[in-house]
Amino acid sequence: MPVSDASIAASASRAAEIRHRLHRIPELCYQEFETATLLRSELDQLQIPHIDGLFEAPTATIALIGNDKNPCIALRADIDALPIQEQTSLPYTSTHPGKMHACGHDGHIATLLGTAAVLKEIEPELPVCVKLIFQPAEESGGGAQKLVRAGVLNGAVGPPVQAIFGLHGWPWLPVGFAATKPGPLLAATDSFKATFIGRGCHGAYPHLGSDPILVAAEAVLNLQQVVSRQIDPTEPAVVSIGIISAGTATNIIPDQAHIEGTVRTLSDSSRKLARASIERRCTNIAAAGNCTLQFNWIEGYPATINDPAMSDYVARIARQTLGNDHYLPVSRPTMGGEDFAYYLEKIPGCFFVIGTEPPDRRPYPPLHSDRYDFTDAALEVGIRIFTALATNYSAQFPTNPISATPL
């Protein structure tokens, strides 16, 4: 179904204005009330019906375009920001101290609203029903998981969804380009906390106590062997320690030492192996140092695993809309994470990235930087791809694709 370039351009221009307004009001997970009010107002102006708030997710907004008797696909945008003080000096800089759209979710929201405006214009001819998911709490809190539990995919909230698509701005890719891959794209994001409990004493007489700092230091080094010696070397994995704390004075051996780390894996088998190995190593290292251990594993998001057929579909659409040379197949996964993974556990879909690096600013500030800003020119790219995914879907998939996991 053809959509005019004029319609796309007008929608992208409006989306840029919306993004600047959103950028001024960043809000953290499950606190996105101003953001939700703004985007719901835009949906009202477009005369698009929407459901406001779901169980455990009051800032979620679910909108529908098209006949709900047609096959339904979903397009998702995350809406939360990060606890970062902005340093961009933009005219539309954050007005909320200590909070910033440093991951570009303002651009994701604006892209989806721009897509909504285009699809609304052609709603009578739209061959699918499009469910727009404005999801809170991607950065922390697992908003996608709560929306799945509330029934956003299975028909409890609007019609059941056959396939889902989501995008992310990517500052390592030039504006005008898109990229993705079938299979694992992003990693599972588990973490752990380990407290080594010894017996404090004077630093001059360490033999009279049990030194938990020495044990924690040994654990930090030893845990690097999980990846190098226990997980298959052809299977990507990361164990990184981000926090280590202990002690109050240079001449006192404390009672406790504490470490925390993140664990990134791409398969269930590696995820289970990493957890078991880390806990076992910490337990035995503690025992060797005459310490005890308090260990806590915090399960994060699953790996983001794209459906092969949907990934191929996104690649075809990106080539058609942007040009063959502006789609780049991703050669290997990245070890970042995304709660879009929860949707992909239930139904086929694809998560992809679009470039936000302007031609005159290379290198561009990375995601989660206090200088990052989603580039306005990337909005039109996202709108074009989202729109084409919706308008071409029924021709490409005349029958229901097989669900990843029964709903």
C-alpha positions as CSV (number, residue, x, y, z in Angstrom):
1,M,0.0,0.0,0.0
2,P,1.7,3.3,-1.1
3,V,2.1,6.1,1.4
4,S,3.1,9.5,0.1
5,D,6.4,11.0,0.8
6,A,4.6,14.3,1.7
7,S,2.7,12.5,4.4
8,I,5.8,10.9,5.8
9,A,7.7,14.2,5.8
10,A,4.9,16.1,7.5
11,S,4.6,13.5,10.1
12,A,8.4,13.5,10.8
13,S,8.3,17.3,11.2
14,R,5.6,17.1,13.7
15,A,7.4,14.2,15.4
16,A,10.5,16.3,15.9
17,E,8.4,19.0,17.7
18,I,6.9,16.3,19.9
19,R,10.3,14.8,20.7
20,H,11.7,18.1,21.9
21,R,8.7,18.5,24.3
22,L,9.3,14.9,25.5
23,H,13.0,15.5,25.9
24,R,12.3,18.4,28.3
25,I,10.3,16.1,30.7
26,P,12.3,12.9,31.2
27,E,10.8,10.6,33.8
28,L,12.1,7.4,35.4
29,C,10.5,3.9,35.3
30,Y,6.8,3.8,36.3
31,Q,6.9,7.6,37.0
32,E,6.2,8.6,33.3
33,F,3.0,10.5,34.1
34,E,3.8,13.7,32.2
35,T,5.1,11.7,29.3
36,A,1.9,9.6,29.2
37,T,-0.3,12.7,29.4
38,L,1.5,14.2,26.4
39,L,1.4,11.2,24.2
40,R,-2.2,10.4,25.1
41,S,-3.1,14.0,24.1
42,E,-1.4,13.5,20.7
43,L,-3.4,10.3,20.2
44,D,-6.6,12.2,21.1
45,Q,-5.8,14.8,18.5
46,L,-5.3,12.0,15.9
47,Q,-8.6,10.5,17.0
48,I,-6.9,7.2,17.8
49,P,-8.6,5.2,20.7
50,H,-6.3,4.1,23.5
51,I,-6.3,2.2,26.7
52,D,-4.7,4.1,29.5
53,G,-2.9,2.2,32.2
54,L,-2.7,-1.5,32.9
55,F,-2.3,-3.5,36.1
56,E,1.1,-2.6,37.7
57,A,1.8,-0.2,34.8
58,P,-0.4,2.9,35.1
59,T,1.7,4.9,32.6
60,A,1.4,2.3,29.9
61,T,-0.8,3.3,26.9
62,I,-2.1,0.9,24.3
63,A,-3.6,2.4,21.1
64,L,-5.3,0.7,18.1
65,I,-5.5,1.7,14.4
66,G,-7.5,-0.3,11.9
67,N,-10.2,-3.0,11.9
68,D,-9.6,-5.3,14.8
69,K,-11.1,-8.1,12.8
70,N,-8.0,-8.0,10.6
71,P,-4.7,-9.7,11.6
72,C,-3.1,-7.6,14.4
73,I,0.6,-6.6,14.6
74,A,2.2,-4.5,17.4
75,L,4.7,-1.7,17.2
76,R,6.4,-0.8,20.5
77,A,8.1,2.3,22.0
78,D,9.6,2.5,25.4
79,I,8.9,5.8,27.3
80,D,11.2,6.0,30.4
81,A,14.4,8.0,30.9
82,L,17.6,7.6,33.0
83,P,18.9,9.2,36.2
84,I,21.6,11.3,34.5
85,Q,22.2,15.0,34.6
86,E,22.1,16.3,31.0
87,Q,25.1,18.1,29.6
88,T,24.0,18.8,26.0
89,S,23.1,22.5,26.3
90,L,20.3,21.9,23.8
91,P,17.5,24.5,23.6
92,Y,15.1,21.7,24.7
93,T,17.4,20.3,27.4
94,S,15.8,18.4,30.4
95,T,13.9,20.5,32.9
96,H,13.9,17.7,35.4
97,P,17.2,17.8,37.4
98,G,19.1,14.6,37.4
99,K,17.0,13.0,34.7
100,M,17.6,12.7,31.0
101,H,16.5,10.9,27.9
102,A,20.1,9.6,27.5
103,C,18.9,6.4,25.7
104,G,16.8,8.2,23.2
105,H,13.4,6.9,24.3
106,D,12.0,10.4,23.5
107,G,12.8,9.5,19.8
108,H,11.2,6.1,20.1
109,I,7.9,7.7,21.4
110,A,8.0,10.4,18.7
111,T,8.7,7.8,16.0
112,L,5.7,5.7,17.0
113,L,3.4,8.8,17.2
114,G,4.6,9.9,13.8
115,T,3.8,6.4,12.5
116,A,0.4,6.6,14.1
117,A,-0.4,9.8,12.2
118,V,0.6,8.3,8.9
119,L,-1.4,5.0,9.5
120,K,-4.4,7.0,10.7
121,E,-4.6,8.7,7.3
122,I,-4.9,5.4,5.5
123,E,-6.9,3.6,8.2
124,P,-9.8,2.6,5.9
125,E,-7.4,0.8,3.5
126,L,-5.1,-0.6,6.2
127,P,-4.9,-4.4,5.8
128,V,-4.0,-5.0,9.4
129,C,-5.0,-3.8,12.8
130,V,-2.0,-2.1,14.4
131,K,-1.5,-2.1,18.2
132,L,0.7,0.7,19.4
133,I,2.4,-0.1,22.7
134,F,3.8,2.8,24.6
135,Q,5.7,0.9,27.4
136,P,7.1,2.2,30.6
137,A,10.1,1.0,32.5
138,E,12.5,-0.5,30.0
139,E,15.6,0.8,31.7
140,S,14.7,-1.0,34.9
141,G,11.6,-2.6,36.2
142,G,10.8,-4.9,33.2
143,G,7.8,-3.0,31.9
144,A,7.5,-5.4,29.0
145,Q,7.1,-8.4,31.3
146,K,4.3,-6.7,33.1
147,L,2.5,-5.8,29.9
148,V,2.8,-9.4,28.7
149,R,1.3,-10.6,32.0
150,A,-1.5,-8.0,31.7
151,G,-2.5,-9.5,28.3
152,V,-1.2,-7.0,25.8
153,L,-0.3,-9.8,23.4
154,N,-2.8,-12.5,24.0
155,G,-6.1,-10.7,23.5
156,A,-6.9,-9.7,27.0
157,V,-6.0,-6.1,26.1
158,G,-7.2,-5.4,22.5
159,P,-7.0,-8.1,19.8
160,P,-4.4,-10.9,20.0
161,V,-1.1,-10.0,18.3
162,Q,0.5,-12.1,15.6
163,A,3.9,-10.3,15.4
164,I,5.7,-7.4,17.1
165,F,8.3,-5.0,16.0
166,G,10.5,-2.5,17.9
167,L,13.3,-0.2,17.2
168,H,16.2,1.6,19.0
169,G,18.2,4.6,18.0
170,W,21.9,3.6,17.4
171,P,24.6,6.2,17.7
172,W,27.2,3.9,16.2
173,L,25.3,3.8,12.9
174,P,24.9,6.8,10.5
175,V,21.4,8.4,10.1
176,G,19.6,6.8,7.2
177,F,20.7,3.3,8.0
178,A,19.0,0.3,9.7
179,A,20.4,-3.0,10.9
180,T,19.3,-6.2,12.6
181,K,19.9,-9.9,12.6
182,P,18.0,-13.2,13.1
183,G,18.4,-15.0,16.3
184,P,20.2,-13.5,19.4
185,L,20.7,-9.8,19.0
186,L,21.1,-8.6,22.6
187,A,22.1,-10.5,25.8
188,A,20.4,-11.6,29.0
189,T,21.1,-9.0,31.8
190,D,21.5,-10.9,35.0
191,S,23.4,-9.6,38.0
192,F,24.6,-10.9,41.4
193,K,25.6,-9.7,44.8
194,A,28.2,-11.5,47.0
195,T,29.0,-10.6,50.6
196,F,32.0,-12.3,52.1
197,I,31.8,-12.4,55.9
198,G,35.0,-12.9,57.8
199,R,36.3,-11.8,61.2
200,G,37.7,-8.3,61.6
201,C,41.0,-7.5,63.4
202,H,43.9,-5.0,63.5
203,G,45.6,-4.6,60.2
204,A,49.0,-5.3,61.9
205,Y,47.8,-8.7,63.0
206,P,45.9,-10.3,60.1
207,H,46.5,-13.8,61.4
208,L,44.1,-13.1,64.3
209,G,41.1,-12.6,61.9
210,S,39.7,-13.8,58.6
211,D,40.2,-11.2,55.9
212,P,37.1,-10.8,53.7
213,I,38.8,-8.2,51.5
214,L,41.5,-10.7,50.4
215,V,38.7,-13.2,49.7
216,A,36.7,-10.7,47.7
217,A,39.7,-9.7,45.6
218,E,40.4,-13.4,44.9
219,A,36.8,-13.8,43.8
220,V,36.9,-10.8,41.4
221,L,39.9,-12.3,39.6
222,N,38.7,-15.9,39.7
223,L,35.2,-15.0,38.3
224,Q,36.9,-14.0,35.0
225,Q,37.6,-17.7,34.5
226,V,33.8,-18.4,34.2
227,V,34.0,-17.0,30.6
228,S,37.5,-18.2,29.7
229,R,37.4,-21.7,31.2
230,Q,33.8,-22.9,31.7
231,I,31.6,-21.4,29.0
232,D,32.2,-22.6,25.5
233,P,34.7,-20.2,24.0
234,T,32.6,-19.9,20.9
235,E,29.6,-18.7,23.0
236,P,29.7,-15.0,23.9
237,A,29.5,-14.2,27.6
238,V,30.6,-11.4,29.9
239,V,31.1,-11.3,33.7
240,S,32.0,-7.8,34.9
241,I,32.3,-6.6,38.5
242,G,30.9,-3.1,38.9
243,I,30.9,-2.6,42.7
244,I,33.4,-3.6,45.4
245,S,33.1,-2.1,48.9
246,A,34.7,-2.8,52.3
247,G,36.4,-1.3,55.3
248,T,36.5,1.9,57.2
249,A,40.2,2.5,57.9
250,T,43.6,1.5,56.4
251,N,44.7,-0.3,59.6
252,I,41.5,-2.3,60.2
253,I,40.6,-5.5,58.5
254,P,36.7,-5.4,58.4
255,D,34.2,-8.1,59.1
256,Q,32.7,-8.0,55.5
257,A,33.5,-7.2,51.9
258,H,30.9,-6.9,49.2
259,I,31.0,-7.2,45.4
260,E,28.3,-6.9,42.7
261,G,28.5,-7.7,39.1
262,T,26.6,-8.1,35.8
263,V,26.5,-11.3,33.8
264,R,25.6,-11.2,30.0
265,T,24.8,-14.4,28.1
266,L,23.0,-15.2,24.8
267,S,21.6,-18.7,25.5
268,D,19.7,-20.4,28.4
269,S,22.4,-23.0,28.7
270,S,25.2,-20.4,29.2
271,R,22.9,-18.4,31.5
272,K,22.4,-21.4,33.8
273,L,26.0,-22.4,33.7
274,A,27.2,-18.9,34.5
275,R,25.0,-18.6,37.5
276,A,26.0,-22.0,38.9
277,S,29.6,-21.4,38.3
278,I,29.7,-17.9,39.9
279,E,27.9,-19.1,43.0
280,R,30.1,-22.2,43.4
281,R,33.3,-20.2,43.0
282,C,32.3,-17.6,45.5
283,T,31.2,-20.2,48.0
284,N,34.4,-22.2,47.7
285,I,36.7,-19.1,47.7
286,A,34.9,-17.9,50.8
287,A,35.5,-21.2,52.5
288,A,39.2,-21.3,51.5
289,G,39.6,-17.9,53.2
290,N,37.7,-19.0,56.4
291,C,34.8,-16.8,55.5
292,T,31.1,-17.4,54.9
293,L,29.1,-16.1,52.0
294,Q,25.8,-14.4,51.4
295,F,24.9,-14.7,47.7
296,N,22.0,-13.3,45.8
297,W,21.3,-13.8,42.1
298,I,19.1,-11.2,40.4
299,E,17.5,-12.4,37.2
300,G,17.4,-9.7,34.6
301,Y,16.0,-9.6,31.1
302,P,16.2,-12.6,28.8
303,A,18.3,-12.5,25.7
304,T,16.6,-10.7,22.8
305,I,16.1,-13.3,20.2
306,N,14.7,-12.3,16.9
307,D,12.4,-14.6,14.9
308,P,14.2,-15.5,11.6
309,A,11.2,-14.9,9.3
310,M,10.5,-11.5,11.0
311,S,14.1,-10.5,10.8
312,D,14.1,-11.3,7.1
313,Y,10.9,-9.3,6.7
314,V,12.5,-6.2,8.4
315,A,15.6,-6.5,6.2
316,R,13.4,-6.6,3.1
317,I,11.4,-3.6,4.2
318,A,14.5,-1.6,5.2
319,R,16.1,-2.2,1.8
320,Q,12.9,-1.2,0.0
321,T,12.3,1.9,2.0
322,L,15.9,3.1,2.5
323,G,17.8,1.5,-0.4
324,N,19.8,-1.7,-0.6
325,D,23.0,-0.1,0.6
326,H,21.3,1.5,3.7
327,Y,20.5,-1.8,5.3
328,L,23.4,-3.5,7.2
329,P,23.0,-7.0,8.4
330,V,24.4,-7.3,11.9
331,S,27.2,-9.9,12.0
332,R,27.2,-10.6,15.7
333,P,25.2,-9.8,18.8
334,T,25.9,-7.0,21.2
335,M,26.0,-7.7,24.9
336,G,23.6,-4.9,25.9
337,G,20.1,-5.9,26.9
338,E,16.4,-5.0,26.2
339,D,13.2,-6.0,27.9
340,F,11.7,-6.3,24.4
341,A,12.9,-9.9,24.9
342,Y,9.8,-10.7,26.9
343,Y,7.6,-10.0,23.9
344,L,9.8,-12.2,21.7
345,E,9.5,-15.1,24.1
346,K,5.7,-15.2,23.3
347,I,5.3,-14.3,19.7
348,P,7.4,-13.8,16.6
349,G,8.9,-10.4,16.1
350,C,12.0,-8.4,15.4
351,F,14.0,-5.8,17.2
352,F,16.1,-3.6,15.0
353,V,18.2,-0.4,15.2
354,I,18.3,2.8,13.2
355,G,21.2,5.1,12.9
356,T,21.3,8.4,14.9
357,E,24.9,9.5,14.1
358,P,24.7,12.8,12.1
359,P,27.2,13.1,9.2
360,D,28.9,16.1,10.8
361,R,29.4,14.6,14.3
362,R,31.6,11.5,14.3
363,P,32.0,9.9,16.7
364,Y,28.7,10.6,18.3
365,P,28.1,10.4,22.0
366,P,27.1,6.9,23.0
367,L,23.9,5.7,24.6
368,H,23.6,6.5,28.3
369,S,26.0,9.4,27.9
370,D,25.0,12.8,29.4
371,R,25.7,14.3,25.9
372,Y,23.5,11.9,23.8
373,D,20.5,13.2,21.9
374,F,18.3,11.2,19.5
375,T,18.8,12.9,16.1
376,D,15.7,14.4,14.6
377,A,16.6,13.2,11.1
378,A,16.4,9.6,12.3
379,L,12.7,10.1,13.0
380,E,11.7,9.9,9.3
381,V,13.7,6.7,8.9
382,G,11.9,5.0,11.8
383,I,8.5,6.2,10.6
384,R,9.1,4.9,7.1
385,I,10.1,1.5,8.3
386,F,7.3,1.1,10.9
387,T,4.7,2.3,8.3
388,A,6.0,-0.1,5.7
389,L,6.1,-3.0,8.2
390,A,2.4,-2.4,8.9
391,T,1.2,-1.9,5.3
392,N,3.0,-4.8,3.8
393,Y,2.5,-7.4,6.6
394,S,-0.6,-9.2,5.4
395,A,0.8,-9.6,1.9
396,Q,4.0,-11.2,3.3
397,F,2.3,-13.3,6.0
398,P,-1.3,-14.2,4.8
399,T,-1.5,-16.9,7.5
400,N,-0.6,-16.6,11.2
401,P,3.1,-17.2,11.9
402,I,3.8,-19.8,14.5
403,S,4.1,-18.3,18.0
404,A,7.4,-18.5,19.7
405,T,5.8,-19.7,22.9
406,P,2.1,-20.6,23.5
407,L,0.3,-17.6,25.1
